[in-house]
Amino acid sequence: MNGFAVRFAALVLSSALFLSIRALAGEHPAAEHPGAPSPEEMTKMMEKWTKVASPSEHHKHLDAFVGKWDTVQRMWMGGPDSPPTETKGTSEVKWVLDGRFIMEEHKGESMGELYEGIGLFGYDNFRNMYVGTWASNQGTNLFTMAGQRDPSGKTWTYYGELDEPMLDVHARMVKCETIVESPDAHTFAIYDLHAGGDYKVVEMTYTRAK
């Protein structure tokens, strides 16, 4: 980890602890200390922080997506009933940040141009939900999503907001769904909820590379 990353991580940690301590102390001036946490309370705070900040059982389920994949992307520019455009690509997914997130690096083609995308996916222990974010070389936006894994362990459903610059539309609500068919295959799809719950606009199939 480089020097900047170390300083940034330390700043985030110290800021969070500072806010927690102020909340417990009732935001009284430091000179009064009427509500300052005791050593025992500080120990409990640190234990809670450590538990929330550490990989959990939920993170282990993400291991199903780790590896190298061949992909096929289908886009329905004219709606689900129109013929889709189809392009091929590759993805590599690996664990990062000491098992807290998986990172996907994708290369392919979109609308006749080279497409590169990077995603981070993990489980937020504090909010009790799976979270993800995506960025690509075809935009300056950062797409974020959050959702849950169903009891069967085969379907992951996320919700997020996408902008449509060509239509001057902001925060269009979408549903993202990942279905695991087998250890070597899964499918990711995006649905435009403004047009309908089954209005699929993008689908990406992943097959484990041999």
Secondary structure in CASP SS format (residue, H / E / C, confidence):
PFRMAT SS
TARGET T0000
AUTHOR 0000-0000-0000
METHOD secondary structure of the structure
MODEL  1
M C 1.00
N C 1.00
G H 1.00
F H 1.00
A H 1.00
V H 1.00
R H 1.00
F H 1.00
A H 1.00
A H 1.00
L H 1.00
V H 1.00
L H 1.00
S H 1.00
S H 1.00
A H 1.00
L H 1.00
F H 1.00
L H 1.00
S H 1.00
I H 1.00
R H 1.00
A H 1.00
L H 1.00
A H 1.00
G C 1.00
E C 1.00
H C 1.00
P C 1.00
A C 1.00
A C 1.00
E C 1.00
H C 1.00
P C 1.00
G C 1.00
A C 1.00
P C 1.00
S C 1.00
P H 1.00
E H 1.00
E H 1.00
M H 1.00
T H 1.00
K H 1.00
M H 1.00
M H 1.00
E H 1.00
K H 1.00
W H 1.00
T H 1.00
K H 1.00
V H 1.00
A H 1.00
S C 1.00
P C 1.00
S C 1.00
E H 1.00
H H 1.00
H H 1.00
K H 1.00
H H 1.00
L H 1.00
D H 1.00
A H 1.00
F H 1.00
V C 1.00
G E 1.00
K E 1.00
W E 1.00
D E 1.00
T E 1.00
V E 1.00
Q E 1.00
R E 1.00
M E 1.00
W C 1.00
M C 1.00
G C 1.00
G C 1.00
P C 1.00
D C 1.00
S C 1.00
P C 1.00
P C 1.00
T E 1.00
E E 1.00
T E 1.00
K E 1.00
G E 1.00
T E 1.00
S E 1.00
E E 1.00
V E 1.00
K E 1.00
W E 1.00
V E 1.00
L C 1.00
D C 1.00
G C 1.00
R C 1.00
F E 1.00
I E 1.00
M E 1.00
E E 1.00
E E 1.00
H E 1.00
K E 1.00
G E 1.00
E E 1.00
S E 1.00
M C 1.00
G C 1.00
E E 1.00
L E 1.00
Y E 1.00
E E 1.00
G E 1.00
I E 1.00
G E 1.00
L E 1.00
F E 1.00
G E 1.00
Y E 1.00
D E 1.00
N C 1.00
F C 1.00
R C 1.00
N C 1.00
M E 1.00
Y E 1.00
V E 1.00
G E 1.00
T E 1.00
W E 1.00
A E 1.00
S E 1.00
N C 1.00
Q C 1.00
G C 1.00
T C 1.00
N C 1.00
L C 1.00
F E 1.00
T E 1.00
M E 1.00
A E 1.00
G E 1.00
Q E 1.00
R E 1.00
D C 1.00
P C 1.00
S C 1.00
G C 1.00
K C 1.00
T E 1.00
W E 1.00
T E 1.00
Y E 1.00
Y E 1.00
G E 1.00
E E 1.00
L E 1.00
D E 1.00
E E 1.00
P H 1.00
M H 1.00
L H 1.00
D C 1.00
V E 1.00
H E 1.00
A E 1.00
R E 1.00
M E 1.00
V E 1.00
K E 1.00
C E 1.00
E E 1.00
T E 1.00
I E 1.00
V E 1.00
E E 1.00
S E 1.00
P C 1.00
D C 1.00
A E 1.00
H E 1.00
T E 1.00
F E 1.00
A E 1.00
I E 1.00
Y E 1.00
D E 1.00
L C 1.00
H C 1.00
A C 1.00
G C 1.00
G C 1.00
D C 1.00
Y C 1.00
K E 1.00
V E 1.00
V E 1.00
E E 1.00
M E 1.00
T E 1.00
Y E 1.00
T E 1.00
R E 1.00
A C 1.00
K C 1.00
END
